[in-house]
Amino acid sequence: MNDDATASRSFHVCDRVFFWTGRRSYGYGVIREIKHGRALIDPEPHAHKGSDFWIFAPGSKRLNYWGPRDFGVRFSQLNTPPNPWHQNN
């Protein structure tokens, strides 16, 4: 069993966690959903938005996208020190 599968048992929907991504997003948030081996996070307002945050033009049919919120993060990236140079995120 891999580390993320083991770690996933430690986290549940509605848990408040510290998250980070390899693209310099980090901060605290609440797990909204666990899907496909990742935790989808609702980041708190003061969380830092890194390069995995995309803003689309006003009037665009596409909504702003943020990796932790819309794609999720691995369980190994929850409640651990940030490592923004982590490979294969």
C-alpha positions in Angstrom: 0.0 0.0 0.0 1.4 3.4 -0.9 1.9 6.3 1.5 -1.1 8.3 0.2 -3.5 5.3 0.6 -2.3 4.9 4.2 -2.5 8.7 4.8 -6.0 8.9 3.3 -7.4 7.0 6.2 -6.3 9.8 8.5 -8.3 12.5 6.8 -12.1 13.0 6.5 -14.5 15.5 4.9 -14.8 18.6 7.0 -11.3 18.3 8.5 -9.3 21.6 8.7 -5.8 21.0 7.3 -2.7 22.7 6.2 -2.1 22.1 2.5 0.6 22.9 0.0 1.2 22.2 -3.7 4.3 22.1 -5.7 3.2 25.3 -7.4 3.5 27.5 -4.3 -0.1 27.4 -3.1 -0.3 26.8 0.6 -2.3 27.6 3.7 -5.2 26.3 5.7 -8.5 25.0 4.4 -11.3 22.5 4.9 -11.6 19.2 3.0 -14.7 19.5 1.0 -14.5 16.1 -0.8 -12.2 13.1 -1.2 -12.1 12.0 -4.8 -9.7 9.9 -6.9 -7.2 9.7 -4.1 -7.0 13.4 -3.6 -8.5 15.9 -1.1 -10.4 18.7 -2.6 -9.8 21.7 -0.4 -11.9 24.8 0.3 -9.0 27.2 1.1 -9.4 29.9 3.7 -9.3 33.4 2.4 -5.8 34.1 3.6 -4.3 31.0 1.8 -1.6 31.8 -0.7 -2.5 31.4 -4.4 0.5 30.1 -6.4 0.9 29.4 -10.0 -1.9 26.8 -10.0 -4.4 29.6 -9.7 -5.8 30.8 -13.1 -7.9 33.9 -13.5 -10.0 34.1 -16.7 -11.2 37.3 -18.3 -14.3 39.0 -17.0 -17.3 37.8 -18.9 -15.6 34.5 -19.7 -17.7 31.4 -19.5 -14.9 29.7 -17.6 -14.7 30.2 -13.9 -11.4 31.0 -12.1 -9.6 27.7 -11.4 -7.5 26.8 -8.3 -5.8 23.5 -8.1 -6.3 22.7 -4.4 -10.0 23.6 -4.7 -10.8 22.1 -8.1 -8.3 19.3 -8.7 -7.3 18.5 -5.1 -4.0 17.7 -3.4 -2.3 14.4 -2.5 -2.7 13.3 1.1 1.1 13.5 1.6 0.7 17.3 1.0 -1.6 17.8 4.0 -0.3 18.7 7.4 3.3 18.4 6.2 6.0 21.1 5.6 5.7 22.7 2.2 8.1 21.5 -0.5 7.4 23.7 -3.5 10.0 21.9 -5.6 8.3 18.5 -5.2 8.3 16.5 -8.4 5.3 14.9 -10.1 2.5 16.8 -8.4 
